[in-house]
Amino acid sequence: MNEENKLAEIKKEDSKKKPIFFIVLVVLCILGGFLGYFMASQQEKMDVFLGFFKENSQIISIFFSVLLIVTGIIFSVSFTIRFSLIKKMWAKEDERDDNWDKIEEKLSSLATFISCAIINLFFLYGCSVYNIRGNLRRVDDGIRTLNILYNIFFICTIVAMFVFNFVFFYMQKKLVDFEKIMNPEKKGSLYDFGFSKKWYESFDEAERNQVGIASYKAFIIVSKTCIGMIGVLIFIGMIADITILPLLCVCVLWIVQVIAFGIESRKSMGKIL
């Protein structure tokens, strides 16, 4: 196909999608305008809502501390149950071949589960220790009991953070060790800071293709998520004092993802060529 024919094909393809593209853009602009007007009209209610969090930051921190401990226990118990079921399936040697794909799928699902548990742990920990300087300085006689309670949960939160970090790391190690038993060609130790690289190098071609497809789809999803979050933060920043830090964090993560993906793509192309 020569260049002129290809340009004609591109133009034809664009002409089919262009009207829908601009219609969607116009609709989004209109919706954004209405949303911005509505949020601006709710300024007083928003101030009351944010004021509640500022005035009750100790209570909210205690709530998140309790939530951290409870969810950490739930994740730990759930992992133990699910992993024991996987080991029972593996123990049936005469059914291993039939159950092999199911076990691999369950291990992958459980690995995702533990990753979500770790993210949940850090999120709740961050919420629990938010505004430490302000919360620790509250020594009014009227809320002395709340101060003592906050200090107790503050210590419990730090201890729980260390405990659950160790527990979740141990769970990940159990999964990695089990995967290495199923697939002896897999290499790498979680105690090694270069584990991810060694683990990837032990993949065969089919596994690397699978990772490549999954990574590209994840890249697209995260990019769209960043766009959505930026839009939301811009709207919220118009009416609430959230500073530019949340917006900056999202943009930095997005830029890092784009640059890293571009660099790794060029490296992969070099290896293929």
Backbone torsions as a table, in degrees:
resi	resn	phi	psi	omega
1	MET	NA	123.7	-179.0
2	ASN	-78.4	175.6	-174.1
3	GLU	-66.3	-38.0	-178.8
4	GLU	-65.2	-41.9	178.1
5	ASN	-65.1	-38.0	179.5
6	LYS	-67.0	-40.1	177.8
7	LEU	-64.5	-37.3	177.9
8	ALA	-65.8	-38.5	178.4
9	GLU	-66.0	-41.5	178.8
10	ILE	-63.0	-43.9	-180.0
11	LYS	-63.5	-39.4	178.9
12	LYS	-65.5	-42.2	179.1
13	GLU	-65.6	-40.7	178.9
14	ASP	-65.5	-38.2	-177.4
15	SER	-64.0	-26.4	178.9
16	LYS	-76.0	-35.7	-173.9
17	LYS	-95.9	-22.0	-173.9
18	LYS	-59.0	-46.7	-179.0
19	PRO	-58.8	-44.9	-179.8
20	ILE	-63.2	-39.8	-179.0
21	PHE	-59.7	-47.7	-177.5
22	PHE	-73.5	-30.7	176.1
23	ILE	-63.8	-44.6	179.0
24	VAL	-62.7	-41.6	179.1
25	LEU	-61.4	-43.3	179.4
26	VAL	-64.0	-43.4	179.3
27	VAL	-62.3	-42.5	179.1
28	LEU	-64.2	-39.2	177.7
29	CYS	-63.4	-42.3	179.0
30	ILE	-64.6	-46.2	178.6
31	LEU	-62.1	-39.7	177.9
32	GLY	-62.5	-39.6	177.8
33	GLY	-63.9	-45.7	177.9
34	PHE	-62.5	-42.3	-179.7
35	LEU	-64.4	-42.9	177.8
36	GLY	-62.1	-41.9	178.6
37	TYR	-64.5	-41.8	-179.0
38	PHE	-64.6	-44.5	-179.3
39	MET	-66.1	-37.3	178.1
40	ALA	-65.7	-33.7	-179.8
41	SER	-73.6	-15.7	-179.5
42	GLN	-102.4	28.1	-175.7
43	GLN	-57.3	-46.2	-177.0
44	GLU	-64.3	-43.7	179.2
45	LYS	-64.1	-37.6	178.4
46	MET	-65.6	-39.5	178.3
47	ASP	-63.3	-40.2	177.9
48	VAL	-64.3	-41.8	-179.0
49	PHE	-63.1	-47.3	179.6
50	LEU	-69.7	-34.4	177.9
51	GLY	-62.9	-33.9	178.1
52	PHE	-60.4	-42.6	-179.7
53	PHE	-68.3	-36.6	179.4
54	LYS	-68.9	-40.2	-176.4
55	GLU	-77.5	-21.4	-176.3
56	ASN	-121.6	35.2	-175.1
57	SER	-64.5	-32.8	178.6
58	GLN	-66.6	-45.7	179.5
59	ILE	-62.0	-42.3	180.0
60	ILE	-65.2	-40.0	178.0
61	SER	-62.8	-42.2	177.7
62	ILE	-62.3	-41.1	178.4
63	PHE	-58.8	-46.6	-179.6
64	PHE	-69.1	-30.4	175.8
65	SER	-63.5	-45.8	177.5
66	VAL	-62.5	-42.3	-179.5
67	LEU	-63.2	-39.1	178.1
68	LEU	-60.3	-47.5	-178.1
69	ILE	-65.9	-43.8	-177.7
70	VAL	-65.8	-48.7	-178.9
71	THR	-67.1	-34.0	177.1
72	GLY	-62.1	-41.7	177.7
73	ILE	-66.7	-42.3	-179.8
74	ILE	-61.9	-46.1	178.3
75	PHE	-60.5	-43.0	-177.5
76	SER	-64.7	-46.0	179.9
77	VAL	-65.5	-43.2	-179.8
78	SER	-62.3	-41.4	178.0
79	PHE	-62.0	-45.3	-178.8
80	THR	-58.0	-43.2	-179.3
81	ILE	-66.6	-47.7	-176.4
82	ARG	-67.9	-38.0	-179.8
83	PHE	-69.7	-35.6	177.7
84	SER	-64.7	-35.3	177.4
85	LEU	-66.5	-38.4	177.5
86	ILE	-64.1	-43.5	-179.9
87	LYS	-65.1	-33.5	177.1
88	LYS	-65.9	-39.6	176.7
89	MET	-63.9	-40.4	-179.7
90	TRP	-69.0	-31.0	-177.5
91	ALA	-66.5	-22.8	178.5
92	LYS	-81.4	87.6	-172.9
93	GLU	-61.6	-35.4	-178.5
94	ASP	-72.0	-12.9	-179.4
95	GLU	-113.7	8.0	-175.1
96	ARG	-61.2	-44.2	-178.3
97	ASP	-61.7	-40.4	-179.5
98	ASP	-71.4	-31.9	-176.6
99	ASN	-95.3	0.5	-172.6
100	TRP	-56.7	-51.9	-178.5
101	ASP	-63.4	-37.5	179.0
102	LYS	-64.7	-40.7	179.7
103	ILE	-65.7	-43.8	178.4
104	GLU	-60.4	-42.2	179.9
105	GLU	-64.8	-41.3	179.4
106	LYS	-68.0	-36.9	176.9
107	LEU	-64.3	-43.1	178.4
108	SER	-63.0	-43.5	178.6
109	SER	-63.0	-40.2	-179.2
110	LEU	-69.8	-34.0	176.7
111	ALA	-64.8	-41.2	175.9
112	THR	-64.0	-39.4	179.2
113	PHE	-59.3	-44.6	-179.5
114	ILE	-68.8	-37.9	176.8
115	SER	-61.3	-41.3	177.0
116	CYS	-64.7	-36.5	178.6
117	ALA	-64.2	-39.3	179.3
118	ILE	-66.8	-42.9	177.4
119	ILE	-61.9	-44.0	178.0
120	ASN	-59.8	-39.9	-179.7
121	LEU	-61.5	-47.9	-178.6
122	PHE	-68.1	-36.9	178.3
123	PHE	-63.3	-49.5	-178.6
124	LEU	-67.1	-34.1	176.8
125	TYR	-64.5	-43.6	178.4
126	GLY	-61.6	-40.3	177.6
127	CYS	-67.2	-35.3	-177.1
128	SER	-69.9	-37.7	-176.2
129	VAL	-99.3	8.8	179.7
130	TYR	-62.9	137.3	178.1
131	ASN	60.0	42.8	178.7
132	ILE	-57.5	-44.9	-176.3
133	ARG	-58.2	-44.3	179.8
134	GLY	-71.2	-39.5	-176.7
135	ASN	-70.7	-38.2	-178.2
136	LEU	-72.3	-20.7	-177.3
137	ARG	-89.5	-1.9	-179.4
138	ARG	-79.0	103.3	-175.8
139	VAL	-124.5	20.9	178.5
140	ASP	-62.0	143.3	-178.6
141	ASP	-59.5	-33.7	-177.1
142	GLY	-67.9	-21.5	-178.1
143	ILE	-124.8	27.5	-179.1
144	ARG	-60.4	-39.8	179.2
145	THR	-62.9	-40.7	178.5
146	LEU	-65.4	-36.3	177.3
147	ASN	-62.0	-45.3	179.7
148	ILE	-63.6	-43.0	179.7
149	LEU	-63.2	-40.6	178.8
150	TYR	-63.5	-43.2	-179.9
151	ASN	-61.6	-38.3	179.0
152	ILE	-64.6	-48.1	-179.2
153	PHE	-69.3	-28.7	176.8
154	PHE	-61.9	-45.4	177.8
155	ILE	-65.9	-42.2	179.5
156	CYS	-61.7	-37.0	-179.8
157	THR	-64.9	-43.4	179.5
158	ILE	-63.7	-44.4	178.9
159	VAL	-62.9	-45.0	-179.5
160	ALA	-62.3	-36.3	179.2
161	MET	-60.8	-46.5	179.0
162	PHE	-66.1	-42.9	-177.2
163	VAL	-63.8	-50.1	-176.3
164	PHE	-71.0	-30.8	173.9
165	ASN	-60.9	-43.8	178.0
166	PHE	-65.0	-43.3	-178.8
167	VAL	-62.4	-46.2	-177.9
168	PHE	-69.4	-34.8	175.3
169	PHE	-63.8	-43.0	178.7
170	TYR	-61.5	-38.8	178.1
171	MET	-64.2	-43.5	177.8
172	GLN	-61.5	-40.1	178.9
173	LYS	-63.5	-39.6	178.1
174	LYS	-60.7	-41.1	179.2
175	LEU	-66.4	-44.1	179.9
176	VAL	-63.5	-44.9	-180.0
177	ASP	-62.5	-40.7	-179.7
178	PHE	-66.8	-39.1	178.1
179	GLU	-64.4	-36.5	179.1
180	LYS	-70.7	-29.1	175.1
181	ILE	-69.5	-42.1	179.2
182	MET	-69.6	-36.6	-177.8
183	ASN	-127.5	88.5	-175.1
184	PRO	-57.8	-20.0	180.0
185	GLU	-73.8	-13.9	179.9
186	LYS	-70.1	136.4	-178.2
187	LYS	-127.1	152.9	175.3
188	GLY	126.1	144.2	177.8
189	SER	-122.0	138.4	179.3
190	LEU	-64.2	-19.1	176.8
191	TYR	-77.3	-9.0	179.4
192	ASP	-93.5	127.6	179.4
193	PHE	-65.4	-19.1	177.3
194	GLY	-97.6	25.7	-175.5
195	PHE	-58.6	-47.1	-175.3
196	SER	-57.9	-42.3	-179.3
197	LYS	-66.0	-46.7	-179.2
198	LYS	-66.3	-38.2	179.7
199	TRP	-64.2	-42.0	179.4
200	TYR	-67.5	-38.8	-179.6
201	GLU	-64.5	-20.8	179.0
202	SER	-87.5	-0.7	178.0
203	PHE	-73.6	148.6	170.9
204	ASP	-86.3	179.6	-174.1
205	GLU	-63.4	-39.8	-179.4
206	ALA	-63.9	-41.6	179.6
207	GLU	-66.8	-37.1	178.9
208	ARG	-67.9	-38.4	175.9
209	ASN	-62.8	-40.7	178.4
210	GLN	-63.1	-43.5	178.4
211	VAL	-64.0	-39.1	179.5
212	GLY	-62.7	-44.4	178.9
213	ILE	-64.4	-45.4	-179.8
214	ALA	-63.3	-39.8	-178.8
215	SER	-65.5	-41.2	179.6
216	TYR	-64.6	-44.0	179.2
217	LYS	-65.3	-38.7	177.0
218	ALA	-64.5	-38.5	177.8
219	PHE	-58.9	-45.2	-179.9
220	ILE	-64.6	-45.1	-178.3
221	ILE	-63.5	-44.7	-179.5
222	VAL	-65.8	-38.5	178.6
223	SER	-61.5	-44.4	178.5
224	LYS	-65.9	-37.5	178.0
225	THR	-63.7	-41.3	178.7
226	CYS	-62.7	-41.3	178.0
227	ILE	-60.6	-45.5	179.4
228	GLY	-62.6	-43.6	-179.6
229	MET	-65.3	-38.9	178.2
230	ILE	-61.9	-43.5	178.0
231	GLY	-60.5	-45.3	-179.9
232	VAL	-63.4	-44.8	-178.9
233	LEU	-66.0	-34.3	177.2
234	ILE	-63.9	-44.3	179.2
235	PHE	-63.4	-46.2	-179.0
236	ILE	-64.3	-38.9	-179.7
237	GLY	-65.0	-20.5	178.4
238	MET	-70.8	-26.3	-173.8
239	ILE	-124.2	-8.2	-177.7
240	ALA	-131.0	149.4	-177.9
241	ASP	-86.3	77.7	-179.1
242	ILE	-103.4	-1.0	-175.2
243	THR	62.4	177.3	-178.4
244	ILE	-90.8	-1.5	-174.8
245	LEU	-60.7	-47.1	178.5
246	PRO	-58.3	-42.5	178.8
247	LEU	-63.7	-41.5	178.9
248	LEU	-62.7	-41.7	-179.0
249	CYS	-61.7	-45.6	179.8
250	VAL	-63.3	-43.8	-178.9
251	CYS	-65.4	-39.2	178.3
252	VAL	-63.5	-45.1	178.8
253	LEU	-61.9	-40.5	-179.9
254	TRP	-65.6	-44.4	178.9
255	ILE	-63.3	-43.9	178.5
256	VAL	-59.5	-42.6	179.5
257	GLN	-63.2	-45.5	-178.2
258	VAL	-64.4	-46.7	-179.3
259	ILE	-65.2	-44.3	179.8
260	ALA	-62.4	-42.2	179.7
261	PHE	-63.8	-41.4	179.3
262	GLY	-65.0	-43.8	179.9
263	ILE	-63.7	-47.4	-179.2
264	GLU	-66.8	-31.7	177.3
265	SER	-64.8	-43.4	178.0
266	ARG	-65.5	-38.2	177.3
267	LYS	-63.2	-42.5	-179.3
268	SER	-65.1	-39.5	178.8
269	MET	-64.1	-37.9	177.6
270	GLY	-63.7	-38.4	179.4
271	LYS	-68.5	-38.2	-179.2
272	ILE	-67.5	-43.2	-179.8
273	LEU	-70.6	NA	NA
